[in-house]
């Protein structure tokens, strides 16, 4: 007897938390890095870089966190409004909704006759009917409870963690230029590691992901540095 082989499919669905971490960490590593490099290009004191960097990290974390909260809150409000509208249509415009269901299943090769058991079930369970329409007609998924607050804290926290990487050398090392060199090295390493880790969720190669994030972060900081040097000169 031939041995049975169990086929296991592995799919990754990036969670909302992972997306929030990526958003916060990417901006946290890049924006303060560019700011510190730009101020270093203007040849200011290390203390100025630290003060400005800390202020930027605080403002950026609050702004990013608030943006994440409002976006998640808006998604939840939109979902609730659409669900109320869909429930009303199921009750008051059942024939129209039935035609929409048949049209959805027709995309998968099923005719009206094949849809009859589904339609009969939905007439007995309006909540399941609305759930189906929300997902397959409108393409909306039910938001998780407390999503808005978690999104704000995740994005803001990731921004702070990322922002401290390029700023820490200015806090620990005497001298502007040595601190700048260490900041560049530490931040590029962090960007590379972050890009490689992110590639596991996006499906691209680790090397490609690392190079992409290092290139974007390095380009932003180099532009800020050269612009500050040019203005100061």
N, C-alpha and C positions, 0 to 999 in steps of 0.2 A: 504494500500500500504506500502510495506516495505521501511523503510528509507534507503537512499543511504549513504554508508560510503565511504568517499574519502580516498584512500590509499596514503599516502605520504611517499616516501622513503627518508631516510636521509643518505647521504654518505658524508664522508669527504675526500677531495682530498687535500693533503698537498701542499700548494703553494710553489713556489721557495723561497719566502721571509721567510716562516716558517722554511724551511730547512736550509737556511743561518743563521737564528737566532739560531737554535739548534747547528749548527756547531761552530759558534763563541762563544756562551755562554758556551757550554760544555768545550771547550778548555780553554776559559778565566777563568773559575772557577777552573779548575784542574791544569793547568801548573803553574801559579803564586803561587797557594796554595802549590804545591809540592816544588817549589823553596824556598818560604819563610820558610816552615817547615824544609827543608834541611839546609838552612843557620842558622836557629835557633838551629838545632842539632849540628852545628859546633860552637855554642856559640859565634857568632859574635855580634857586636853592632846593635841595632835597626836601626840606620842610614844606615848601610851597607845593611840591608834587604830592606829598603825603596828604596835606590838608585838602587840596583840590580833589585828589583821588578818593579820599574818604567821603567827601561831600557828594561826589558824583555817584559813588557806589550806593550811598543812602538814597539819593534822589532817584537813581535808576531802578533800584530794587522796589521802591514804593510805586514808581510809575509803571514798571513792568507788572508788578503784582496786582495793582489796581486794574490795569488793562486786562489781565487774565481773568480777574473776578468779573468785570463787566461783560467780557465776552462769554464766559460760562453762564452768567446770569441771564444774558440775552438769549442764549441757546435754550435755556430752560423755559423762559417766558414764551419764546416762539413755539417750542414744542407743546406747551400747555394750551396756547391759543389755537394751534392747528388741531390738536386733539379734540378740543371742545367743538370746533367747527365740523370736524369729521364725524363726531358722534351725532351731531344734529342732522347732518346729511344722511347718515345711516338710518335714522329714525324717520325722517321726513321725505327723503328722496331715495328710497330703497332701490327702485328700478334703475335709476341712473348709476348707483353704486354697484349694482349687480353687473351692469354692462362694463363698468371699469374693471371689475374682477375678471370677467371673461377676456377682456382685452389684454390684461396682464398675463393670464395663463396662455393666451394665444401665442405669445412670444416664445413659449416653450413647446408649441405644437399641440396644445390641448384645445378641443372645441367646447362648445356650450354644453353638450351632453356630458362630457367628462367632468365639467365643473359643477354639475347639479348637486352631488353629495356635499361639496364644499359650501355651496350657497345655502343648502338646507341647514348645515351646521351653523353657519354664520347668523342665520335668522333666529337661531336659538341662543346664540351667544354674541351679543352686540359688542362686548368688550374685546373678544377675540377678533371680530370683524374690524373694529377700529385699529387694533394692533397691526393687523395685516395691511390695512390701507396706509397706516403711518409709515410702515417700513417699505412696502413695495410700490406704493403710488407716489409718496412724498419723499422717500429715501431718508427718513428721520429716525434716529435711535433715541430711546428714552434716556435722558440724562440721569446720572447717578445722583442720589441725594447728597447734599453737602459738597457737590462738585466745585462750586464757585469759590468757596473758602479754601479748599484744598489746592485749587489751581493757583490762587493768589499766593499762598504760603510756599508752594513748591517753586514757582517761578521766581518769587522774590528771594527765597533762600538760595536757590541755585545761582542767581545773579551775584549775591554777596560772596559766595564761595569762589566763584569764578573771578570776580573782581579783585579779591585779595591776593591772587597768584601774582599778577604783574606789579602789585603795589608793595608786597612784603619786602622785596629787596631794598626799596627806598627807606623802609622803616628800620632795617637791620644793618645796612652797610653805609659807612661813611664815604662821602664823595659821590657826586652826581653821575659821572661817567662809569665808574665801576658798578654802581647800582643799576644803571641803564643796561649795561651788558648782561648782568645777571638776570635782570627782568626779562630781557629779550630771550635769553636761553630758557629760563623757566617757563615762560609763557608759550614759546613755540613747542616745548616738550609737552606741556599741558594740552595745547591745541591738538597736537598729534595724537596723544592718548585719547582725548575726547572724540576726535574724528574717527579713530579706529574703533572705539567702543560704539559710537553711533552707527557705524557701518553694519554692525550686527543686526540692528533694527531696520535699517533701510535696504539691506540686501546687496549693497555694493561691496567691493573688496576692501579689506582693512587698510591696505596701503593707499588705495585711492582715496578712501575717506579721510585718512590722516593727512595726506598731501593737500586735499581740498581745503580743510579747515586751517592748516598751517599757512597756505597761500593767502586765504582771505584775511586772516588775522595779521599776517606779516605785511600784506599790502596796505591795510588800513593804518597800521602803526607807522610804516615807512612814509606814507603820504602825509600823515600828521607831523611827523618829525621834520621832513623836508620843507613843508609849508611854514612851520614855525621858524625854522632856520632862515628861510627866505625872507619872511616878514621881519624877523629880528635883525637880519643883515642889511 
